[in-house]
Each structure stands twice: as C-alpha cells, then as structure tokens.
Amino acid sequence: MKKLITTLLITTVIIASITGCEQAKKKVVKFGATADYYGETKSVIEQFNGSQDTYEVQLVEFDGSNTDVHDKIKTSISKGSSDLDVISMDVTWAGEFAGEGYLEPIDVRMQEKGYKKTDFNEGAMRAGNYEGQQYTLPFYLDLGLLYYRKDIVEETEAQVLESGNYTYTDLSKLADKYKGQENTETGFVFQSGVYEGLTINVTEFTNSFHTLKTGLETMKMFVDADYTPNDILYYKENDTNDAFIQGKTVFSRNWPYQSKLVNNEQLQLNLKKEQIGIAPLPNGGVIGGYVLGINKNSSNKDGAWEFIRYISSEEGQKTIVIQGQHIPGYNSLLTDADIMDSNELFKSQGYKNALASSIVRPISDKYKKVSDTIQMNVHKYLSGAQDLGITIKELEKLITDNKIISKQ
C-alpha cells in the first residue's frame, strides 16, 4: 500500500512538473499600448491568454499624451529593438511607421486565414494600408459624426440627413434656417482652431482632399456665416461639445463621446437624449482611434499575429466594444444583439450609415509635418490672412511632395 501511494505521489509530481514545463514554454508576446480607461485591454489579454497554450501576452503600458506615447514607441522600434512584438498605434501613425519600415506587412497572413479587407471597418483598413500593402487591423475606433436637434429639424429633413445623401451646402441652409429656434444661439459648430482637429475637418470638407477648392470655399462660407459663433476659428472638441450639450446650437460636428455625455443623467443637462439625432457627415466622417501592427524587429511574429488576429476578431472586438464603449472594427458586430444593447448609438440608422462612409486623414510617413502644414495654411485662409489660390498651391505641393494617399 505504501509502495502504491509512493508511486502515485511520484507520478503526480512528474505530471505536475511536465505541466509546469509546458506552461513555462509559452512564448511571450509583448504588447505596447496606451493606458485605457475601462480596463478593456487587460480583459481581452486575459481572454487571449486563457484561450490557448502556445502564447502569453504581456502588456507594456504607456502613459502620457498621444505625442509622448508616439515618441516612446518610435524611439524603441527605430533602434531595432524587439522589446515590443505588437504595437497599438493611433491611426495617423500607421502610415508613418509603415513608411519608415518599422512594421511587418500582414497581407499574406490575412490571405492564409481567408480574411478580406471588407470584413473590417473600411476607414480603419485604409489607415493601415501604405503603398498597396496592409500593415494593421483595427483595435478600437472613433468616428466624426453630425449631431442635430431632433426636436427642431423637420422629420423629412432629418431623414435626408441620416441617409447621408446631402451636401455641406444643404447643411448650411439648414443651419441658417433653424438658428435661434428653441433658445439656440447658433446653427452649426465644428473644429477650426489651429490643432489636429482642423486637419480632420479639412479632410472631411474636402472629401479626403479630392475636392480641395470647393471644400475650402465651403469651410470659409461656414466660418464667415452668422449662424456660426464669432470665435469659431478657436473652436476645439470641448467648445463644440459644450455648445451642443448645453442646447446652444442646432448642429454639431463631433465624436461619439458627445452622445455619452448627453446620456449621462448625472450631468443634469437641459438637453435630453430624445432630442438628439445622429447622421453621417456629407463626405463621410474621419476615422480616429487605434490600430494594431507587428514590429518588424519582433522575434515572435507568429505569436504577434495570433494576438492581433484575436483582438481584431469578433470575440476580441466584442470585449473591446462592450467594456470600453468603442466602435467595432469587425463589421459583423454591427448587427450583434449584445453590441446593440451595449450602446444606444448602435441602434441609430444614421450612426450605422456613418460607419459605412468613414474616411481617413492623409496617409504619410511624415504625418506630423503634413498635418502642421495643413493647419497653418488653412487657418490663414479661413482667417483672411492668405488667399485661396496660395492656400491651394501650398496644399497641392504638400500632397505631391509627400505622396499623400488619402483613399485606396
């Protein structure tokens, strides 16, 4: 009996030892990402680590501003470091990092898994496509939207807005028509201060720089109109948000977070969620958010791909979207019941149409320089300090010199 017990104990120890060795043999995947607010990143990592026996993802979390995080990641990978395997990037970094040779193309891997670009959000996929090659899949997304007052805009006009089948000239007429109703002070607000938001709005007004002259003239028309605030040239997201949620304007161009604030009962706003409508912007809203790519220097590219594939898939995206209140990058989730119940935005037809018409900012390996040049020249034009001809000439030169790809 003692001999049997001894044998069983030895066997148990051996099995435990083998199991421990197998666990120890898990290949580590280092994931560099910005700290999030709701903990969705850590949750999806735990899911992935518990889903298989080959890889274990370890989070390398970055704090600080977007610029700080960009510089830290770029410094690491530009020196040939393999400290990070998977990189979370702002959508505007993808072209830069790909152009600098920091990222591994994923076209072949996508093909092997039967993935199509149309499986994922179009704008996000464009942002990660550089010179015809795909380098990224979606992590979590943001999107430019048109907000409007449902209690002010006539129903037939609202239906047209939500379809997306209207122009900025149409929006201008509506802003002029409804300004002042229900104690509003202005008809339309958007971002036109000298910062990244201006580049975003220029992208939207000019249809990704395809209608440069018309788009800039239209922006100028809005800036000079009496249905926009006198200080519109200083407006950023917070200014736009405050004007809308406090009931001071009829129309607002902003991001999805504005809707969350209106739905927050603790803020005790005069404006109620029943008064808010959402529509696509005339030429489509710019995609924001983050995408995922593989560090070219990674010594574990297979593991990096497996994690990216998981986090961008239906299962991974579901956690990211529901827990973090983000936009899904995996298109089939737009009709998922759990997703629909997690966020009232997803039930809006105008919101769904906006997701289907997303566009991207210029894709360039020198994005910061490109964006700064756009802001400087367009703001001069909008403020009357530079004429349209010079502005167009400067932007056309910028587009040519930097081989900007704004649509594939």
C-alpha positions as CSV (number, residue, x, y, z in Angstrom):
1,M,0.0,0.0,0.0
2,K,2.8,2.4,0.9
3,K,4.6,1.5,-2.3
4,L,1.4,2.3,-4.3
5,I,1.0,5.6,-2.6
6,T,4.7,6.4,-3.2
7,T,4.3,5.6,-6.9
8,L,1.2,7.8,-7.2
9,L,2.9,10.6,-5.5
10,I,5.9,10.3,-7.8
11,T,3.6,10.2,-10.8
12,T,1.7,13.2,-9.6
13,V,5.0,15.1,-9.2
14,I,6.2,14.1,-12.6
15,I,2.9,15.2,-14.3
16,A,2.9,18.5,-12.4
17,S,6.5,19.0,-13.4
18,I,5.6,18.3,-17.1
19,T,2.6,20.6,-16.9
20,G,4.7,23.3,-15.3
21,C,7.3,23.0,-18.0
22,E,4.6,23.2,-20.7
23,Q,3.3,26.3,-19.2
24,A,6.7,27.7,-18.9
25,K,7.3,27.1,-22.6
26,K,4.6,29.5,-23.5
27,K,6.1,32.1,-25.9
28,V,5.8,35.6,-24.6
29,V,4.2,38.3,-26.8
30,K,4.9,41.9,-25.7
31,F,2.1,44.3,-26.4
32,G,2.8,48.0,-26.3
33,A,-0.4,50.1,-25.8
34,T,-1.7,53.3,-24.3
35,A,-3.3,53.0,-20.9
36,D,-7.1,52.7,-21.3
37,Y,-9.9,54.0,-19.1
38,Y,-12.2,51.0,-18.6
39,G,-9.7,48.2,-18.4
40,E,-10.8,46.6,-21.7
41,T,-7.2,46.0,-22.9
42,K,-6.3,43.9,-19.9
43,S,-9.6,42.0,-20.1
44,V,-9.0,41.0,-23.8
45,I,-5.4,40.0,-22.9
46,E,-6.7,37.7,-20.2
47,Q,-9.2,36.2,-22.6
48,F,-6.5,35.5,-25.2
49,N,-4.0,34.0,-22.7
50,G,-6.7,31.7,-21.4
51,S,-7.8,30.7,-24.9
52,Q,-4.7,28.7,-26.0
53,D,-1.5,27.1,-24.7
54,T,1.2,28.5,-27.1
55,Y,1.5,32.2,-26.4
56,E,1.2,34.5,-23.4
57,V,0.7,38.2,-24.0
58,Q,2.3,40.7,-21.6
59,L,1.1,44.3,-21.6
60,V,3.7,47.1,-21.8
61,E,1.5,50.1,-20.8
62,F,2.4,53.6,-21.9
63,D,1.3,56.7,-20.0
64,G,1.4,60.3,-21.1
65,S,0.0,62.3,-24.1
66,N,-0.5,60.8,-27.5
67,T,2.7,62.6,-28.6
68,D,4.6,61.1,-25.7
69,V,3.5,57.6,-26.4
70,H,4.2,58.0,-30.1
71,D,7.8,59.2,-29.4
72,K,8.4,56.4,-26.9
73,I,7.3,53.7,-29.3
74,K,9.1,55.2,-32.3
75,T,12.4,55.5,-30.3
76,S,12.2,51.8,-29.4
77,I,11.4,50.4,-32.8
78,S,13.6,52.8,-34.7
79,K,16.7,51.5,-32.9
80,G,15.8,48.0,-34.0
81,S,14.5,46.9,-30.6
82,S,12.5,43.7,-30.3
83,D,11.1,44.7,-26.9
84,L,7.6,45.1,-28.4
85,D,6.0,42.5,-30.7
86,V,2.6,44.0,-31.2
87,I,2.2,47.8,-31.4
88,S,-1.0,49.8,-30.7
89,M,-0.9,52.9,-32.9
90,D,-3.1,55.9,-33.4
91,V,-4.5,55.6,-36.9
92,T,-2.3,58.5,-38.0
93,W,0.9,56.7,-37.0
94,A,0.3,53.7,-39.2
95,G,1.4,55.3,-42.5
96,E,4.5,56.9,-40.8
97,F,5.6,53.6,-39.1
98,A,5.0,51.6,-42.3
99,G,6.8,54.1,-44.5
100,E,9.8,54.1,-42.1
101,G,10.0,50.3,-42.4
102,Y,9.0,49.6,-38.8
103,L,6.0,47.3,-39.4
104,E,5.6,43.9,-40.9
105,P,3.1,43.6,-43.8
106,I,0.2,41.2,-43.0
107,D,-1.4,40.7,-46.4
108,V,-0.1,37.1,-46.7
109,R,-1.2,36.2,-43.2
110,M,-4.7,37.6,-43.9
111,Q,-4.9,35.6,-47.1
112,E,-3.9,32.4,-45.3
113,K,-6.7,32.9,-42.8
114,G,-9.3,33.8,-45.5
115,Y,-9.7,37.4,-44.2
116,K,-11.0,40.1,-46.6
117,K,-10.5,43.8,-46.0
118,T,-14.2,44.2,-46.2
119,D,-14.6,42.1,-43.0
120,F,-13.3,45.2,-41.2
121,N,-14.1,48.9,-41.0
122,E,-13.2,50.5,-44.3
123,G,-11.6,53.6,-42.8
124,A,-9.5,51.7,-40.4
125,M,-8.2,49.4,-43.1
126,R,-7.3,52.4,-45.3
127,A,-5.4,54.0,-42.4
128,G,-3.2,50.9,-42.2
129,N,-2.7,50.5,-45.9
130,Y,0.6,52.0,-47.2
131,E,1.6,51.9,-50.8
132,G,-0.8,49.0,-51.5
133,Q,0.2,46.8,-48.6
134,Q,-1.8,46.2,-45.4
135,Y,0.0,46.6,-42.1
136,T,-2.7,46.8,-39.5
137,L,-6.0,45.6,-38.3
138,P,-8.5,47.6,-36.1
139,F,-8.1,47.8,-32.3
140,Y,-10.7,50.4,-31.3
141,L,-12.2,53.2,-33.3
142,D,-13.6,56.7,-33.2
143,L,-15.6,58.5,-35.9
144,G,-16.6,62.0,-36.9
145,L,-20.4,62.5,-36.7
146,L,-23.1,65.1,-37.3
147,Y,-25.3,65.7,-34.3
148,Y,-28.6,67.5,-34.8
149,R,-31.6,68.6,-32.7
150,K,-34.5,66.2,-33.5
151,D,-36.9,68.5,-31.7
152,I,-36.0,71.3,-34.1
153,V,-35.2,69.8,-37.5
154,E,-38.3,68.7,-39.5
155,E,-38.7,64.9,-39.8
156,T,-38.3,64.8,-43.6
157,E,-35.1,66.8,-43.4
158,A,-33.9,64.6,-40.6
159,Q,-34.4,61.5,-42.8
160,V,-32.3,63.0,-45.5
161,L,-29.5,63.9,-43.0
162,E,-29.5,60.3,-41.6
163,S,-29.2,58.8,-45.1
164,G,-26.1,60.8,-45.7
165,N,-27.5,62.0,-49.0
166,Y,-26.9,65.7,-48.6
167,T,-24.1,68.3,-49.1
168,Y,-22.4,70.9,-46.9
169,T,-24.4,73.5,-48.8
170,D,-27.6,71.7,-47.7
171,L,-26.3,71.7,-44.1
172,S,-25.5,75.4,-44.4
173,K,-29.1,76.2,-45.4
174,L,-30.5,74.2,-42.5
175,A,-28.2,75.8,-40.0
176,D,-29.3,79.2,-41.3
177,K,-33.0,78.2,-41.2
178,Y,-33.0,76.8,-37.7
179,K,-30.6,79.1,-35.9
180,G,-32.3,80.6,-32.8
181,Q,-35.1,78.1,-32.5
182,E,-35.7,76.5,-29.1
183,N,-33.3,79.1,-27.5
184,T,-30.3,78.1,-29.6
185,E,-27.7,80.7,-30.3
186,T,-26.0,79.3,-33.4
187,G,-26.8,76.9,-36.2
188,F,-23.6,74.9,-36.5
189,V,-20.3,74.4,-34.7
190,F,-17.2,72.4,-35.7
191,Q,-13.5,72.4,-35.0
192,S,-11.4,75.0,-36.8
193,G,-8.7,76.0,-34.2
194,V,-5.1,75.5,-35.0
195,Y,-4.6,71.9,-33.9
196,E,-5.2,68.3,-35.2
197,G,-8.9,68.8,-35.3
198,L,-8.5,71.3,-38.1
199,T,-6.7,68.7,-40.3
200,I,-9.6,66.4,-39.6
201,N,-12.2,68.9,-40.6
202,V,-10.3,69.9,-43.7
203,T,-10.2,66.2,-44.6
204,E,-14.0,65.9,-44.2
205,F,-14.9,69.2,-46.0
206,T,-12.6,68.4,-49.0
207,N,-13.6,64.8,-49.3
208,S,-10.1,63.5,-48.5
209,F,-8.5,66.4,-50.5
210,H,-10.3,65.3,-53.7
211,T,-12.4,68.5,-53.8
212,L,-9.8,70.9,-52.4
213,K,-11.0,74.2,-53.8
214,T,-14.7,73.6,-53.2
215,G,-14.1,72.2,-49.8
216,L,-12.0,75.1,-48.6
217,E,-14.5,77.6,-50.0
218,T,-17.3,75.8,-48.1
219,M,-15.3,75.9,-44.9
220,K,-14.8,79.7,-45.4
221,M,-18.5,80.1,-46.0
222,F,-19.3,78.4,-42.7
223,V,-16.7,80.4,-40.8
224,D,-18.0,83.8,-42.1
225,A,-21.7,82.9,-41.7
226,D,-23.8,84.4,-39.0
227,Y,-25.1,81.0,-37.9
228,T,-21.6,80.0,-36.6
229,P,-20.1,81.6,-33.4
230,N,-17.9,84.7,-33.9
231,D,-15.0,82.8,-32.4
232,I,-15.4,79.6,-34.4
233,L,-11.7,79.8,-35.5
234,Y,-10.7,79.0,-32.0
235,Y,-13.1,76.0,-31.6
236,K,-11.9,72.6,-30.5
237,E,-13.8,69.5,-29.4
238,N,-14.7,70.7,-25.9
239,D,-16.0,74.0,-27.3
240,T,-18.1,72.2,-29.8
241,N,-19.3,69.7,-27.2
242,D,-20.3,72.4,-24.7
243,A,-22.2,74.4,-27.3
244,F,-24.3,71.3,-28.2
245,I,-25.0,69.6,-24.9
246,Q,-25.9,73.0,-23.3
247,G,-28.5,73.5,-26.1
248,K,-26.8,76.5,-27.7
249,T,-26.6,75.1,-31.2
250,V,-28.7,73.1,-33.6
251,F,-25.9,71.2,-35.4
252,S,-22.5,70.0,-34.2
253,R,-19.7,68.0,-35.8
254,N,-18.1,65.9,-33.1
255,W,-17.1,62.4,-31.9
256,P,-19.2,59.7,-30.3
257,Y,-18.3,60.7,-26.7
258,Q,-20.6,63.7,-27.1
259,S,-23.6,61.3,-27.1
260,K,-22.3,59.6,-24.0
261,L,-22.3,63.0,-22.1
262,V,-25.9,63.8,-23.2
263,N,-27.0,60.4,-21.9
264,N,-25.2,60.9,-18.6
265,E,-28.1,61.8,-16.2
266,Q,-25.6,62.9,-13.5
267,L,-24.7,66.0,-15.6
268,Q,-28.3,67.2,-15.3
269,L,-28.3,68.9,-18.7
270,N,-31.3,70.7,-20.2
271,L,-30.8,68.7,-23.3
272,K,-32.2,65.2,-23.2
273,K,-31.2,62.2,-25.3
274,E,-34.6,62.1,-27.0
275,Q,-33.8,65.5,-28.6
276,I,-30.6,64.3,-30.3
277,G,-30.2,62.9,-33.8
278,I,-27.1,61.5,-35.4
279,A,-26.2,61.5,-39.1
280,P,-23.2,60.9,-41.3
281,L,-21.2,63.9,-42.4
282,P,-21.7,64.8,-46.1
283,N,-18.5,63.4,-47.4
284,G,-18.1,60.9,-44.6
285,G,-16.6,61.2,-41.1
286,V,-12.9,60.8,-40.3
287,I,-11.9,57.6,-38.5
288,G,-10.0,58.0,-35.3
289,G,-8.8,55.5,-32.7
290,Y,-6.1,52.8,-32.8
291,V,-4.9,50.0,-35.0
292,L,-2.6,47.1,-34.4
293,G,0.6,46.1,-36.2
294,I,3.6,43.8,-35.9
295,N,7.0,45.2,-35.0
296,K,9.3,44.4,-37.9
297,N,12.0,43.6,-35.4
298,S,9.9,41.1,-33.4
299,S,11.4,37.7,-32.8
300,N,7.9,36.3,-32.3
301,K,5.9,37.4,-35.3
302,D,3.7,34.3,-35.4
303,G,2.6,35.0,-31.8
304,A,2.1,38.7,-32.6
305,W,-0.1,37.8,-35.5
306,E,-2.2,35.4,-33.4
307,F,-2.8,38.1,-30.8
308,I,-3.7,40.7,-33.4
309,R,-6.0,38.3,-35.1
310,Y,-7.7,37.5,-31.9
311,I,-8.1,41.1,-30.7
312,S,-9.5,42.2,-34.1
313,S,-11.8,39.3,-34.4
314,E,-15.4,39.0,-33.4
315,E,-14.6,37.6,-30.0
316,G,-11.9,40.1,-29.1
317,Q,-13.7,43.1,-30.5
318,K,-16.8,42.2,-28.5
319,T,-14.9,42.7,-25.3
320,I,-13.2,45.9,-26.5
321,V,-16.5,47.4,-27.7
322,I,-18.8,46.5,-24.9
323,Q,-16.4,47.1,-22.0
324,G,-14.7,50.1,-23.5
325,Q,-17.7,51.6,-25.2
326,H,-15.9,51.8,-28.6
327,I,-16.8,51.4,-32.2
328,P,-16.4,47.8,-33.5
329,G,-13.7,47.4,-36.2
330,Y,-15.2,44.0,-37.2
331,N,-18.2,44.7,-39.4
332,S,-20.4,41.7,-38.5
333,L,-20.7,43.1,-34.9
334,L,-22.8,46.0,-36.1
335,T,-25.8,43.6,-36.1
336,D,-24.8,41.7,-33.0
337,A,-27.5,41.8,-30.3
338,D,-25.1,42.2,-27.4
339,I,-23.4,45.1,-29.1
340,M,-26.7,46.7,-29.9
341,D,-27.7,46.5,-26.3
342,S,-24.4,47.9,-25.0
343,N,-24.7,51.3,-26.6
344,E,-27.7,53.2,-27.9
345,L,-25.7,54.7,-30.7
346,F,-25.6,51.4,-32.5
347,K,-29.4,51.4,-32.8
348,S,-29.3,54.6,-34.8
349,Q,-29.6,54.2,-38.6
350,G,-27.8,57.5,-39.0
351,Y,-24.9,56.1,-37.0
352,K,-24.8,52.9,-39.0
353,N,-24.7,54.9,-42.2
354,A,-21.9,57.0,-40.8
355,L,-19.8,53.9,-40.1
356,A,-20.3,52.8,-43.7
357,S,-19.0,56.1,-45.1
358,S,-15.9,56.6,-43.0
359,I,-12.8,58.3,-44.5
360,V,-9.2,58.8,-43.3
361,R,-6.7,61.6,-42.9
362,P,-3.7,61.8,-45.2
363,I,-1.6,58.7,-45.0
364,S,2.1,59.7,-45.0
365,D,5.4,58.7,-43.4
366,K,5.8,62.3,-42.4
367,Y,2.3,62.8,-41.0
368,K,3.1,65.4,-38.3
369,K,4.7,67.7,-40.9
370,V,1.8,67.2,-43.2
371,S,-0.8,67.9,-40.6
372,D,1.0,71.0,-39.3
373,T,1.3,72.4,-42.8
374,I,-2.4,71.9,-43.5
375,Q,-3.4,73.6,-40.2
376,M,-1.1,76.6,-40.8
377,N,-2.2,77.3,-44.4
378,V,-5.9,76.6,-44.0
379,H,-6.2,78.6,-40.8
380,K,-4.5,81.6,-42.6
381,Y,-7.1,81.3,-45.4
382,L,-10.1,80.9,-43.0
383,S,-9.0,84.0,-41.0
384,G,-8.5,86.1,-44.2
385,A,-4.7,86.3,-43.9
386,Q,-4.0,84.2,-47.0
387,D,-5.9,84.0,-50.3
388,L,-7.4,80.8,-51.7
389,G,-5.0,80.5,-54.6
390,I,-1.9,80.4,-52.4
391,T,-3.5,78.0,-49.9
392,I,-4.4,75.6,-52.7
393,K,-1.0,75.9,-54.2
394,E,0.7,75.1,-50.8
395,L,-1.6,72.1,-50.1
396,E,-1.2,70.7,-53.7
397,K,2.6,70.9,-53.3
398,L,2.3,69.2,-49.9
399,I,0.2,66.4,-51.4
400,T,2.6,65.9,-54.3
401,D,5.9,66.1,-52.3
402,N,4.7,63.7,-49.6
403,K,2.9,61.2,-51.9
404,I,-0.1,61.5,-49.7
405,I,-2.6,58.7,-50.1
406,S,-6.0,59.6,-48.8
407,K,-8.0,56.9,-50.5
408,Q,-7.2,53.5,-51.9
